[in-house]
Structure formats: C-alpha cells, structure tokens
Amino acid sequence: MSEGGRAALLLTFARRGEEELAKRAARELGERLPGATVTAVGTPVSAPVLREVGVGEIIIYGNGRGARTVIREARARRPGAAAIVY
C-alpha cells in the first residue's frame, strides 16, 4: 500500500493504440490521489500497454483467472478512487 494507505484502481481492457487513454486515466488518478499506488485490472493483452504507461501493479483477468478472483484481489487494495477505460 502507498503512503497514507491510498490506493487507486484502474480498470481497463485497453489494447495497442489506446495507450493515451490509459495514460490520461492513470495521470488523473495520480492527481486526485497524490502518492497513491495505482493498480490496474487488465487482460494478458492489455498488460504490456499498462506497463508502458507506468502502472505499478497489474491484476490479470484471464488465463484461467476468473472474475471472482480478480474482484477479490482488487477489493483487497481498498481503492480510494477508480477509473474505467473501456
């Protein structure tokens, strides 16, 4: 968890070519929650895009990891803010 226990969640299924949307969402979360740790939920395809935009942690949905598991992991971060890029 980041300083002050702040966390932000970025939910995205961004693909190649949509990097700018993910960057803007991550930047907005950072501005609204300074010092927050940004965790993203994405697919195996979107993970490289999310890494390129500087997301610190990525929870992968897919490859045998179902929605219940991913939701449980995302909730465990106790995000103070969230953004959805779809």
PDB file with one MODEL, atoms N, CA, C and O in Angstrom:
MODEL        1
ATOM      1  N   MET A   1       0.843  -1.170   0.000  1.00  0.00           N
ATOM      2  CA  MET A   1       0.000   0.000   0.000  1.00  0.00           C
ATOM      3  C   MET A   1       0.889   1.235   0.000  1.00  0.00           C
ATOM      4  O   MET A   1       2.011   1.196   0.506  1.00  0.00           O
ATOM      5  N   SER A   2       0.404   2.301  -0.551  1.00  0.00           N
ATOM      6  CA  SER A   2       1.202   3.510  -0.669  1.00  0.00           C
ATOM      7  C   SER A   2       1.126   4.356   0.593  1.00  0.00           C
ATOM      8  O   SER A   2       0.442   4.014   1.558  1.00  0.00           O
ATOM      9  N   GLU A   3       1.843   5.465   0.557  1.00  0.00           N
ATOM     10  CA  GLU A   3       1.870   6.389   1.684  1.00  0.00           C
ATOM     11  C   GLU A   3       0.454   6.769   2.088  1.00  0.00           C
ATOM     12  O   GLU A   3      -0.361   7.129   1.239  1.00  0.00           O
ATOM     13  N   GLY A   4       0.161   6.691   3.366  1.00  0.00           N
ATOM     14  CA  GLY A   4      -1.162   7.029   3.849  1.00  0.00           C
ATOM     15  C   GLY A   4      -2.197   5.976   3.529  1.00  0.00           C
ATOM     16  O   GLY A   4      -3.386   6.195   3.760  1.00  0.00           O
ATOM     17  N   GLY A   5      -1.774   4.821   2.995  1.00  0.00           N
ATOM     18  CA  GLY A   5      -2.711   3.761   2.679  1.00  0.00           C
ATOM     19  C   GLY A   5      -3.588   4.046   1.483  1.00  0.00           C
ATOM     20  O   GLY A   5      -4.622   3.402   1.305  1.00  0.00           O
ATOM     21  N   ARG A   6      -3.193   5.004   0.656  1.00  0.00           N
ATOM     22  CA  ARG A   6      -4.014   5.342  -0.505  1.00  0.00           C
ATOM     23  C   ARG A   6      -3.772   4.370  -1.648  1.00  0.00           C
ATOM     24  O   ARG A   6      -2.644   3.964  -1.927  1.00  0.00           O
ATOM     25  N   ALA A   7      -4.842   4.021  -2.280  1.00  0.00           N
ATOM     26  CA  ALA A   7      -4.753   3.152  -3.441  1.00  0.00           C
ATOM     27  C   ALA A   7      -5.765   3.616  -4.473  1.00  0.00           C
ATOM     28  O   ALA A   7      -6.816   4.154  -4.124  1.00  0.00           O
ATOM     29  N   ALA A   8      -5.454   3.412  -5.721  1.00  0.00           N
ATOM     30  CA  ALA A   8      -6.357   3.739  -6.810  1.00  0.00           C
ATOM     31  C   ALA A   8      -6.418   2.542  -7.736  1.00  0.00           C
ATOM     32  O   ALA A   8      -5.437   1.817  -7.903  1.00  0.00           O
ATOM     33  N   LEU A   9      -7.564   2.347  -8.329  1.00  0.00           N
ATOM     34  CA  LEU A   9      -7.787   1.208  -9.209  1.00  0.00           C
ATOM     35  C   LEU A   9      -8.103   1.704 -10.604  1.00  0.00           C
ATOM     36  O   LEU A   9      -8.964   2.566 -10.783  1.00  0.00           O
ATOM     37  N   LEU A  10      -7.413   1.164 -11.589  1.00  0.00           N
ATOM     38  CA  LEU A  10      -7.656   1.474 -12.987  1.00  0.00           C
ATOM     39  C   LEU A  10      -8.157   0.200 -13.652  1.00  0.00           C
ATOM     40  O   LEU A  10      -7.418  -0.779 -13.761  1.00  0.00           O
ATOM     41  N   LEU A  11      -9.394   0.210 -14.090  1.00  0.00           N
ATOM     42  CA  LEU A  11      -9.982  -0.948 -14.767  1.00  0.00           C
ATOM     43  C   LEU A  11      -9.970  -0.649 -16.251  1.00  0.00           C
ATOM     44  O   LEU A  11     -10.586   0.319 -16.700  1.00  0.00           O
ATOM     45  N   THR A  12      -9.278  -1.468 -17.010  1.00  0.00           N
ATOM     46  CA  THR A  12      -9.161  -1.207 -18.437  1.00  0.00           C
ATOM     47  C   THR A  12      -8.989  -2.490 -19.232  1.00  0.00           C
ATOM     48  O   THR A  12      -8.453  -3.488 -18.750  1.00  0.00           O
ATOM     49  N   PHE A  13      -9.451  -2.425 -20.432  1.00  0.00           N
ATOM     50  CA  PHE A  13      -9.215  -3.501 -21.389  1.00  0.00           C
ATOM     51  C   PHE A  13      -8.514  -2.911 -22.607  1.00  0.00           C
ATOM     52  O   PHE A  13      -8.677  -3.381 -23.732  1.00  0.00           O
ATOM     53  N   ALA A  14      -7.721  -1.854 -22.346  1.00  0.00           N
ATOM     54  CA  ALA A  14      -7.025  -1.122 -23.406  1.00  0.00           C
ATOM     55  C   ALA A  14      -6.172  -2.051 -24.256  1.00  0.00           C
ATOM     56  O   ALA A  14      -5.552  -2.993 -23.761  1.00  0.00           O
ATOM     57  N   ARG A  15      -6.161  -1.761 -25.523  1.00  0.00           N
ATOM     58  CA  ARG A  15      -5.342  -2.504 -26.471  1.00  0.00           C
ATOM     59  C   ARG A  15      -4.318  -1.552 -27.077  1.00  0.00           C
ATOM     60  O   ARG A  15      -4.338  -0.349 -26.815  1.00  0.00           O
ATOM     61  N   ARG A  16      -3.445  -2.092 -27.872  1.00  0.00           N
ATOM     62  CA  ARG A  16      -2.474  -1.265 -28.582  1.00  0.00           C
ATOM     63  C   ARG A  16      -3.240  -0.143 -29.297  1.00  0.00           C
ATOM     64  O   ARG A  16      -4.303  -0.373 -29.874  1.00  0.00           O
ATOM     65  N   GLY A  17      -2.692   1.048 -29.249  1.00  0.00           N
ATOM     66  CA  GLY A  17      -3.344   2.197 -29.859  1.00  0.00           C
ATOM     67  C   GLY A  17      -4.185   2.988 -28.877  1.00  0.00           C
ATOM     68  O   GLY A  17      -4.583   4.115 -29.171  1.00  0.00           O
ATOM     69  N   GLU A  18      -4.461   2.416 -27.715  1.00  0.00           N
ATOM     70  CA  GLU A  18      -5.269   3.095 -26.701  1.00  0.00           C
ATOM     71  C   GLU A  18      -4.423   3.516 -25.503  1.00  0.00           C
ATOM     72  O   GLU A  18      -4.950   3.789 -24.424  1.00  0.00           O
ATOM     73  N   GLU A  19      -3.108   3.567 -25.703  1.00  0.00           N
ATOM     74  CA  GLU A  19      -2.200   3.912 -24.619  1.00  0.00           C
ATOM     75  C   GLU A  19      -2.496   5.284 -24.037  1.00  0.00           C
ATOM     76  O   GLU A  19      -2.398   5.480 -22.826  1.00  0.00           O
ATOM     77  N   GLU A  20      -2.858   6.239 -24.896  1.00  0.00           N
ATOM     78  CA  GLU A  20      -3.095   7.605 -24.419  1.00  0.00           C
ATOM     79  C   GLU A  20      -4.264   7.653 -23.436  1.00  0.00           C
ATOM     80  O   GLU A  20      -4.213   8.400 -22.460  1.00  0.00           O
ATOM     81  N   LEU A  21      -5.302   6.880 -23.675  1.00  0.00           N
ATOM     82  CA  LEU A  21      -6.432   6.846 -22.734  1.00  0.00           C
ATOM     83  C   LEU A  21      -6.003   6.298 -21.381  1.00  0.00           C
ATOM     84  O   LEU A  21      -6.389   6.830 -20.340  1.00  0.00           O
ATOM     85  N   ALA A  22      -5.216   5.251 -21.394  1.00  0.00           N
ATOM     86  CA  ALA A  22      -4.736   4.666 -20.136  1.00  0.00           C
ATOM     87  C   ALA A  22      -3.809   5.643 -19.424  1.00  0.00           C
ATOM     88  O   ALA A  22      -3.863   5.761 -18.200  1.00  0.00           O
ATOM     89  N   LYS A  23      -2.957   6.347 -20.174  1.00  0.00           N
ATOM     90  CA  LYS A  23      -2.064   7.339 -19.576  1.00  0.00           C
ATOM     91  C   LYS A  23      -2.860   8.441 -18.904  1.00  0.00           C
ATOM     92  O   LYS A  23      -2.561   8.830 -17.775  1.00  0.00           O
ATOM     93  N   ARG A  24      -3.884   8.953 -19.602  1.00  0.00           N
ATOM     94  CA  ARG A  24      -4.686  10.037 -19.028  1.00  0.00           C
ATOM     95  C   ARG A  24      -5.416   9.584 -17.774  1.00  0.00           C
ATOM     96  O   ARG A  24      -5.500  10.333 -16.800  1.00  0.00           O
ATOM     97  N   ALA A  25      -5.944   8.364 -17.789  1.00  0.00           N
ATOM     98  CA  ALA A  25      -6.648   7.853 -16.610  1.00  0.00           C
ATOM     99  C   ALA A  25      -5.696   7.679 -15.434  1.00  0.00           C
ATOM    100  O   ALA A  25      -6.034   8.045 -14.308  1.00  0.00           O
ATOM    101  N   ALA A  26      -4.513   7.126 -15.679  1.00  0.00           N
ATOM    102  CA  ALA A  26      -3.532   6.943 -14.613  1.00  0.00           C
ATOM    103  C   ALA A  26      -3.070   8.297 -14.080  1.00  0.00           C
ATOM    104  O   ALA A  26      -2.894   8.463 -12.873  1.00  0.00           O
ATOM    105  N   ARG A  27      -2.875   9.255 -14.968  1.00  0.00           N
ATOM    106  CA  ARG A  27      -2.457  10.600 -14.562  1.00  0.00           C
ATOM    107  C   ARG A  27      -3.541  11.265 -13.711  1.00  0.00           C
ATOM    108  O   ARG A  27      -3.242  11.888 -12.692  1.00  0.00           O
ATOM    109  N   GLU A  28      -4.791  11.131 -14.130  1.00  0.00           N
ATOM    110  CA  GLU A  28      -5.914  11.712 -13.383  1.00  0.00           C
ATOM    111  C   GLU A  28      -6.017  11.113 -11.982  1.00  0.00           C
ATOM    112  O   GLU A  28      -6.227  11.834 -11.006  1.00  0.00           O
ATOM    113  N   LEU A  29      -5.869   9.802 -11.889  1.00  0.00           N
ATOM    114  CA  LEU A  29      -5.886   9.160 -10.573  1.00  0.00           C
ATOM    115  C   LEU A  29      -4.752   9.689  -9.705  1.00  0.00           C
ATOM    116  O   LEU A  29      -4.944   9.948  -8.516  1.00  0.00           O
ATOM    117  N   GLY A  30      -3.577   9.850 -10.294  1.00  0.00           N
ATOM    118  CA  GLY A  30      -2.437  10.369  -9.550  1.00  0.00           C
ATOM    119  C   GLY A  30      -2.655  11.788  -9.056  1.00  0.00           C
ATOM    120  O   GLY A  30      -2.226  12.136  -7.956  1.00  0.00           O
ATOM    121  N   GLU A  31      -3.321  12.614  -9.861  1.00  0.00           N
ATOM    122  CA  GLU A  31      -3.598  13.991  -9.462  1.00  0.00           C
ATOM    123  C   GLU A  31      -4.639  14.049  -8.342  1.00  0.00           C
ATOM    124  O   GLU A  31      -4.534  14.867  -7.428  1.00  0.00           O
ATOM    125  N   ARG A  32      -5.628  13.188  -8.422  1.00  0.00           N
ATOM    126  CA  ARG A  32      -6.687  13.198  -7.411  1.00  0.00           C
ATOM    127  C   ARG A  32      -6.259  12.540  -6.102  1.00  0.00           C
ATOM    128  O   ARG A  32      -6.768  12.879  -5.034  1.00  0.00           O
ATOM    129  N   LEU A  33      -5.326  11.603  -6.191  1.00  0.00           N
ATOM    130  CA  LEU A  33      -4.801  10.924  -5.005  1.00  0.00           C
ATOM    131  C   LEU A  33      -3.278  10.958  -5.043  1.00  0.00           C
ATOM    132  O   LEU A  33      -2.645   9.951  -5.358  1.00  0.00           O
ATOM    133  N   PRO A  34      -2.683  12.106  -4.726  1.00  0.00           N
ATOM    134  CA  PRO A  34      -1.212  12.201  -4.770  1.00  0.00           C
ATOM    135  C   PRO A  34      -0.562  11.134  -3.899  1.00  0.00           C
ATOM    136  O   PRO A  34      -0.971  10.911  -2.760  1.00  0.00           O
ATOM    137  N   GLY A  35       0.441  10.488  -4.442  1.00  0.00           N
ATOM    138  CA  GLY A  35       1.168   9.458  -3.703  1.00  0.00           C
ATOM    139  C   GLY A  35       0.485   8.109  -3.667  1.00  0.00           C
ATOM    140  O   GLY A  35       0.986   7.180  -3.033  1.00  0.00           O
ATOM    141  N   ALA A  36      -0.655   7.984  -4.339  1.00  0.00           N
ATOM    142  CA  ALA A  36      -1.383   6.719  -4.329  1.00  0.00           C
ATOM    143  C   ALA A  36      -0.688   5.682  -5.199  1.00  0.00           C
ATOM    144  O   ALA A  36      -0.008   6.016  -6.169  1.00  0.00           O
ATOM    145  N   THR A  37      -0.869   4.439  -4.838  1.00  0.00           N
ATOM    146  CA  THR A  37      -0.421   3.327  -5.646  1.00  0.00           C
ATOM    147  C   THR A  37      -1.525   3.015  -6.649  1.00  0.00           C
ATOM    148  O   THR A  37      -2.668   2.776  -6.258  1.00  0.00           O
ATOM    149  N   VAL A  38      -1.197   3.016  -7.929  1.00  0.00           N
ATOM    150  CA  VAL A  38      -2.192   2.702  -8.957  1.00  0.00           C
ATOM    151  C   VAL A  38      -2.057   1.235  -9.335  1.00  0.00           C
ATOM    152  O   VAL A  38      -1.009   0.782  -9.797  1.00  0.00           O
ATOM    153  N   THR A  39      -3.140   0.511  -9.126  1.00  0.00           N
ATOM    154  CA  THR A  39      -3.233  -0.893  -9.522  1.00  0.00           C
ATOM    155  C   THR A  39      -4.225  -0.971 -10.664  1.00  0.00           C
ATOM    156  O   THR A  39      -5.292  -0.361 -10.597  1.00  0.00           O
ATOM    157  N   ALA A  40      -3.897  -1.702 -11.698  1.00  0.00           N
ATOM    158  CA  ALA A  40      -4.801  -1.846 -12.840  1.00  0.00           C
ATOM    159  C   ALA A  40      -5.300  -3.273 -12.925  1.00  0.00           C
ATOM    160  O   ALA A  40      -4.598  -4.221 -12.572  1.00  0.00           O
ATOM    161  N   VAL A  41      -6.522  -3.405 -13.399  1.00  0.00           N
ATOM    162  CA  VAL A  41      -7.073  -4.708 -13.758  1.00  0.00           C
ATOM    163  C   VAL A  41      -7.099  -4.728 -15.273  1.00  0.00           C
ATOM    164  O   VAL A  41      -7.688  -3.852 -15.906  1.00  0.00           O
ATOM    165  N   GLY A  42      -6.468  -5.716 -15.843  1.00  0.00           N
ATOM    166  CA  GLY A  42      -6.412  -5.811 -17.294  1.00  0.00           C
ATOM    167  C   GLY A  42      -6.311  -7.252 -17.745  1.00  0.00           C
ATOM    168  O   GLY A  42      -6.305  -8.179 -16.935  1.00  0.00           O
ATOM    169  N   THR A  43      -6.233  -7.415 -19.023  1.00  0.00           N
ATOM    170  CA  THR A  43      -6.129  -8.737 -19.629  1.00  0.00           C
ATOM    171  C   THR A  43      -4.667  -9.023 -19.959  1.00  0.00           C
ATOM    172  O   THR A  43      -3.832  -8.121 -19.890  1.00  0.00           O
ATOM    173  N   PRO A  44      -4.348 -10.259 -20.314  1.00  0.00           N
ATOM    174  CA  PRO A  44      -2.983 -10.531 -20.743  1.00  0.00           C
ATOM    175  C   PRO A  44      -2.559  -9.654 -21.922  1.00  0.00           C
ATOM    176  O   PRO A  44      -1.381  -9.320 -22.050  1.00  0.00           O
ATOM    177  N   VAL A  45      -3.505  -9.281 -22.780  1.00  0.00           N
ATOM    178  CA  VAL A  45      -3.196  -8.427 -23.933  1.00  0.00           C
ATOM    179  C   VAL A  45      -2.946  -6.986 -23.498  1.00  0.00           C
ATOM    180  O   VAL A  45      -2.071  -6.318 -24.048  1.00  0.00           O
ATOM    181  N   SER A  46      -3.706  -6.502 -22.518  1.00  0.00           N
ATOM    182  CA  SER A  46      -3.550  -5.102 -22.101  1.00  0.00           C
ATOM    183  C   SER A  46      -2.393  -4.888 -21.132  1.00  0.00           C
ATOM    184  O   SER A  46      -1.955  -3.752 -20.948  1.00  0.00           O
ATOM    185  N   ALA A  47      -1.889  -5.944 -20.512  1.00  0.00           N
ATOM    186  CA  ALA A  47      -0.818  -5.798 -19.520  1.00  0.00           C
ATOM    187  C   ALA A  47       0.401  -5.050 -20.058  1.00  0.00           C
ATOM    188  O   ALA A  47       0.898  -4.159 -19.369  1.00  0.00           O
ATOM    189  N   PRO A  48       0.910  -5.365 -21.252  1.00  0.00           N
ATOM    190  CA  PRO A  48       2.066  -4.615 -21.756  1.00  0.00           C
ATOM    191  C   PRO A  48       1.765  -3.130 -21.936  1.00  0.00           C
ATOM    192  O   PRO A  48       2.625  -2.285 -21.687  1.00  0.00           O
ATOM    193  N   VAL A  49       0.555  -2.815 -22.365  1.00  0.00           N
ATOM    194  CA  VAL A  49       0.156  -1.416 -22.528  1.00  0.00           C
ATOM    195  C   VAL A  49       0.182  -0.720 -21.175  1.00  0.00           C
ATOM    196  O   VAL A  49       0.683   0.398 -21.055  1.00  0.00           O
ATOM    197  N   LEU A  50      -0.355  -1.378 -20.165  1.00  0.00           N
ATOM    198  CA  LEU A  50      -0.411  -0.792 -18.825  1.00  0.00           C
ATOM    199  C   LEU A  50       0.985  -0.604 -18.247  1.00  0.00           C
ATOM    200  O   LEU A  50       1.257   0.400 -17.587  1.00  0.00           O
ATOM    201  N   ARG A  51       1.864  -1.557 -18.490  1.00  0.00           N
ATOM    202  CA  ARG A  51       3.252  -1.407 -18.019  1.00  0.00           C
ATOM    203  C   ARG A  51       3.921  -0.209 -18.690  1.00  0.00           C
ATOM    204  O   ARG A  51       4.664   0.535 -18.048  1.00  0.00           O
ATOM    205  N   GLU A  52       3.654  -0.027 -19.984  1.00  0.00           N
ATOM    206  CA  GLU A  52       4.244   1.086 -20.729  1.00  0.00           C
ATOM    207  C   GLU A  52       3.805   2.440 -20.184  1.00  0.00           C
ATOM    208  O   GLU A  52       4.574   3.400 -20.236  1.00  0.00           O
ATOM    209  N   VAL A  53       2.583   2.535 -19.660  1.00  0.00           N
ATOM    210  CA  VAL A  53       2.107   3.817 -19.138  1.00  0.00           C
ATOM    211  C   VAL A  53       2.472   4.009 -17.672  1.00  0.00           C
ATOM    212  O   VAL A  53       2.098   5.014 -17.068  1.00  0.00           O
ATOM    213  N   GLY A  54       3.197   3.054 -17.093  1.00  0.00           N
ATOM    214  CA  GLY A  54       3.725   3.236 -15.755  1.00  0.00           C
ATOM    215  C   GLY A  54       2.873   2.749 -14.607  1.00  0.00           C
ATOM    216  O   GLY A  54       3.103   3.146 -13.465  1.00  0.00           O
ATOM    217  N   VAL A  55       1.892   1.897 -14.875  1.00  0.00           N
ATOM    218  CA  VAL A  55       1.087   1.342 -13.790  1.00  0.00           C
ATOM    219  C   VAL A  55       1.966   0.404 -12.970  1.00  0.00           C
ATOM    220  O   VAL A  55       2.654  -0.450 -13.529  1.00  0.00           O
ATOM    221  N   GLY A  56       1.945   0.559 -11.664  1.00  0.00           N
ATOM    222  CA  GLY A  56       2.830  -0.205 -10.789  1.00  0.00           C
ATOM    223  C   GLY A  56       2.477  -1.665 -10.647  1.00  0.00           C
ATOM    224  O   GLY A  56       3.365  -2.517 -10.651  1.00  0.00           O
ATOM    225  N   GLU A  57       1.202  -1.973 -10.522  1.00  0.00           N
ATOM    226  CA  GLU A  57       0.777  -3.353 -10.307  1.00  0.00           C
ATOM    227  C   GLU A  57      -0.391  -3.651 -11.236  1.00  0.00           C
ATOM    228  O   GLU A  57      -1.273  -2.815 -11.427  1.00  0.00           O
ATOM    229  N   ILE A  58      -0.389  -4.847 -11.813  1.00  0.00           N
ATOM    230  CA  ILE A  58      -1.460  -5.244 -12.726  1.00  0.00           C
ATOM    231  C   ILE A  58      -2.048  -6.561 -12.253  1.00  0.00           C
ATOM    232  O   ILE A  58      -1.336  -7.548 -12.068  1.00  0.00           O
ATOM    233  N   ILE A  59      -3.354  -6.557 -12.060  1.00  0.00           N
ATOM    234  CA  ILE A  59      -4.089  -7.774 -11.723  1.00  0.00           C
ATOM    235  C   ILE A  59      -4.641  -8.295 -13.047  1.00  0.00           C
ATOM    236  O   ILE A  59      -5.431  -7.620 -13.707  1.00  0.00           O
ATOM    237  N   ILE A  60      -4.228  -9.483 -13.424  1.00  0.00           N
ATOM    238  CA  ILE A  60      -4.615 -10.044 -14.719  1.00  0.00           C
ATOM    239  C   ILE A  60      -5.939 -10.798 -14.617  1.00  0.00           C
ATOM    240  O   ILE A  60      -6.133 -11.654 -13.754  1.00  0.00           O
ATOM    241  N   TYR A  61      -6.842 -10.445 -15.535  1.00  0.00           N
ATOM    242  CA  TYR A  61      -8.106 -11.164 -15.700  1.00  0.00           C
ATOM    243  C   TYR A  61      -7.949 -12.007 -16.958  1.00  0.00           C
ATOM    244  O   TYR A  61      -7.637 -11.486 -18.029  1.00  0.00           O
ATOM    245  N   GLY A  62      -8.163 -13.291 -16.828  1.00  0.00           N
ATOM    246  CA  GLY A  62      -7.995 -14.184 -17.965  1.00  0.00           C
ATOM    247  C   GLY A  62      -6.916 -15.201 -17.667  1.00  0.00           C
ATOM    248  O   GLY A  62      -6.368 -15.243 -16.565  1.00  0.00           O
ATOM    249  N   ASN A  63      -6.618 -16.017 -18.656  1.00  0.00           N
ATOM    250  CA  ASN A  63      -5.635 -17.098 -18.466  1.00  0.00           C
ATOM    251  C   ASN A  63      -5.994 -17.952 -17.259  1.00  0.00           C
ATOM    252  O   ASN A  63      -5.125 -18.324 -16.471  1.00  0.00           O
ATOM    253  N   GLY A  64      -7.275 -18.259 -17.120  1.00  0.00           N
ATOM    254  CA  GLY A  64      -7.720 -19.114 -16.020  1.00  0.00           C
ATOM    255  C   GLY A  64      -8.050 -18.372 -14.741  1.00  0.00           C
ATOM    256  O   GLY A  64      -8.491 -18.990 -13.772  1.00  0.00           O
ATOM    257  N   ARG A  65      -7.848 -17.064 -14.713  1.00  0.00           N
ATOM    258  CA  ARG A  65      -8.172 -16.268 -13.523  1.00  0.00           C
ATOM    259  C   ARG A  65      -9.518 -15.611 -13.763  1.00  0.00           C
ATOM    260  O   ARG A  65      -9.647 -14.721 -14.604  1.00  0.00           O
ATOM    261  N   GLY A  66     -10.519 -16.057 -13.018  1.00  0.00           N
ATOM    262  CA  GLY A  66     -11.879 -15.588 -13.208  1.00  0.00           C
ATOM    263  C   GLY A  66     -12.193 -14.288 -12.488  1.00  0.00           C
ATOM    264  O   GLY A  66     -11.378 -13.740 -11.745  1.00  0.00           O
ATOM    265  N   ALA A  67     -13.411 -13.818 -12.740  1.00  0.00           N
ATOM    266  CA  ALA A  67     -13.852 -12.544 -12.194  1.00  0.00           C
ATOM    267  C   ALA A  67     -13.850 -12.524 -10.668  1.00  0.00           C
ATOM    268  O   ALA A  67     -13.452 -11.523 -10.072  1.00  0.00           O
ATOM    269  N   ARG A  68     -14.283 -13.601 -10.027  1.00  0.00           N
ATOM    270  CA  ARG A  68     -14.325 -13.605  -8.559  1.00  0.00           C
ATOM    271  C   ARG A  68     -12.944 -13.394  -7.957  1.00  0.00           C
ATOM    272  O   ARG A  68     -12.784 -12.624  -7.010  1.00  0.00           O
ATOM    273  N   THR A  69     -11.968 -14.064  -8.498  1.00  0.00           N
ATOM    274  CA  THR A  69     -10.593 -13.926  -8.004  1.00  0.00           C
ATOM    275  C   THR A  69     -10.090 -12.506  -8.205  1.00  0.00           C
ATOM    276  O   THR A  69      -9.501 -11.916  -7.298  1.00  0.00           O
ATOM    277  N   VAL A  70     -10.317 -11.967  -9.372  1.00  0.00           N
ATOM    278  CA  VAL A  70      -9.843 -10.626  -9.697  1.00  0.00           C
ATOM    279  C   VAL A  70     -10.545  -9.582  -8.827  1.00  0.00           C
ATOM    280  O   VAL A  70      -9.902  -8.662  -8.322  1.00  0.00           O
ATOM    281  N   ILE A  71     -11.842  -9.720  -8.654  1.00  0.00           N
ATOM    282  CA  ILE A  71     -12.588  -8.779  -7.813  1.00  0.00           C
ATOM    283  C   ILE A  71     -12.083  -8.836  -6.381  1.00  0.00           C
ATOM    284  O   ILE A  71     -11.912  -7.798  -5.741  1.00  0.00           O
ATOM    285  N   ARG A  72     -11.849 -10.017  -5.881  1.00  0.00           N
ATOM    286  CA  ARG A  72     -11.333 -10.171  -4.519  1.00  0.00           C
ATOM    287  C   ARG A  72      -9.971  -9.472  -4.379  1.00  0.00           C
ATOM    288  O   ARG A  72      -9.723  -8.771  -3.398  1.00  0.00           O
ATOM    289  N   GLU A  73      -9.105  -9.671  -5.362  1.00  0.00           N
ATOM    290  CA  GLU A  73      -7.786  -9.027  -5.317  1.00  0.00           C
ATOM    291  C   GLU A  73      -7.905  -7.506  -5.400  1.00  0.00           C
ATOM    292  O   GLU A  73      -7.206  -6.789  -4.684  1.00  0.00           O
ATOM    293  N   ALA A  74      -8.780  -7.016  -6.263  1.00  0.00           N
ATOM    294  CA  ALA A  74      -8.954  -5.567  -6.404  1.00  0.00           C
ATOM    295  C   ALA A  74      -9.517  -4.958  -5.118  1.00  0.00           C
ATOM    296  O   ALA A  74      -9.057  -3.905  -4.678  1.00  0.00           O
ATOM    297  N   ARG A  75     -10.492  -5.605  -4.528  1.00  0.00           N
ATOM    298  CA  ARG A  75     -11.070  -5.104  -3.268  1.00  0.00           C
ATOM    299  C   ARG A  75     -10.044  -5.085  -2.148  1.00  0.00           C
ATOM    300  O   ARG A  75     -10.076  -4.200  -1.293  1.00  0.00           O
ATOM    301  N   ALA A  76      -9.135  -6.050  -2.143  1.00  0.00           N
ATOM    302  CA  ALA A  76      -8.115  -6.118  -1.101  1.00  0.00           C
ATOM    303  C   ALA A  76      -7.217  -4.880  -1.116  1.00  0.00           C
ATOM    304  O   ALA A  76      -6.621  -4.545  -0.092  1.00  0.00           O
ATOM    305  N   ARG A  77      -7.111  -4.200  -2.252  1.00  0.00           N
ATOM    306  CA  ARG A  77      -6.302  -2.976  -2.341  1.00  0.00           C
ATOM    307  C   ARG A  77      -7.015  -1.794  -1.697  1.00  0.00           C
ATOM    308  O   ARG A  77      -6.396  -0.763  -1.435  1.00  0.00           O
ATOM    309  N   ARG A  78      -8.307  -1.937  -1.440  1.00  0.00           N
ATOM    310  CA  ARG A  78      -9.137  -0.896  -0.822  1.00  0.00           C
ATOM    311  C   ARG A  78      -8.942   0.454  -1.509  1.00  0.00           C
ATOM    312  O   ARG A  78      -8.519   1.422  -0.875  1.00  0.00           O
ATOM    313  N   PRO A  79      -9.252   0.517  -2.806  1.00  0.00           N
ATOM    314  CA  PRO A  79      -9.015   1.762  -3.553  1.00  0.00           C
ATOM    315  C   PRO A  79      -9.882   2.912  -3.066  1.00  0.00           C
ATOM    316  O   PRO A  79     -11.059   2.740  -2.749  1.00  0.00           O
ATOM    317  N   GLY A  80      -9.273   4.082  -3.015  1.00  0.00           N
ATOM    318  CA  GLY A  80      -9.988   5.296  -2.656  1.00  0.00           C
ATOM    319  C   GLY A  80     -10.586   5.977  -3.880  1.00  0.00           C
ATOM    320  O   GLY A  80     -11.407   6.886  -3.756  1.00  0.00           O
ATOM    321  N   ALA A  81     -10.174   5.537  -5.050  1.00  0.00           N
ATOM    322  CA  ALA A  81     -10.684   6.084  -6.307  1.00  0.00           C
ATOM    323  C   ALA A  81     -10.508   5.023  -7.376  1.00  0.00           C
ATOM    324  O   ALA A  81      -9.681   4.119  -7.257  1.00  0.00           O
ATOM    325  N   ALA A  82     -11.298   5.157  -8.413  1.00  0.00           N
ATOM    326  CA  ALA A  82     -11.200   4.216  -9.528  1.00  0.00           C
ATOM    327  C   ALA A  82     -11.497   4.940 -10.834  1.00  0.00           C
ATOM    328  O   ALA A  82     -12.221   5.935 -10.858  1.00  0.00           O
ATOM    329  N   ALA A  83     -10.932   4.430 -11.910  1.00  0.00           N
ATOM    330  CA  ALA A  83     -11.208   4.936 -13.243  1.00  0.00           C
ATOM    331  C   ALA A  83     -11.416   3.724 -14.149  1.00  0.00           C
ATOM    332  O   ALA A  83     -10.762   2.692 -14.000  1.00  0.00           O
ATOM    333  N   ILE A  84     -12.333   3.880 -15.079  1.00  0.00           N
ATOM    334  CA  ILE A  84     -12.608   2.808 -16.029  1.00  0.00           C
ATOM    335  C   ILE A  84     -12.311   3.322 -17.431  1.00  0.00           C
ATOM    336  O   ILE A  84     -12.846   4.349 -17.849  1.00  0.00           O
ATOM    337  N   VAL A  85     -11.459   2.607 -18.151  1.00  0.00           N
ATOM    338  CA  VAL A  85     -11.153   2.918 -19.536  1.00  0.00           C
ATOM    339  C   VAL A  85     -11.628   1.738 -20.348  1.00  0.00           C
ATOM    340  O   VAL A  85     -11.115   0.629 -20.205  1.00  0.00           O
ATOM    341  N   TYR A  86     -12.611   1.973 -21.203  1.00  0.00           N
ATOM    342  CA  TYR A  86     -13.140   0.867 -21.996  1.00  0.00           C
ATOM    343  C   TYR A  86     -13.482   1.358 -23.371  1.00  0.00           C
ATOM    344  O   TYR A  86     -13.947   0.581 -24.206  1.00  0.00           O
TER     345      TYR A  86
ENDMDL
END
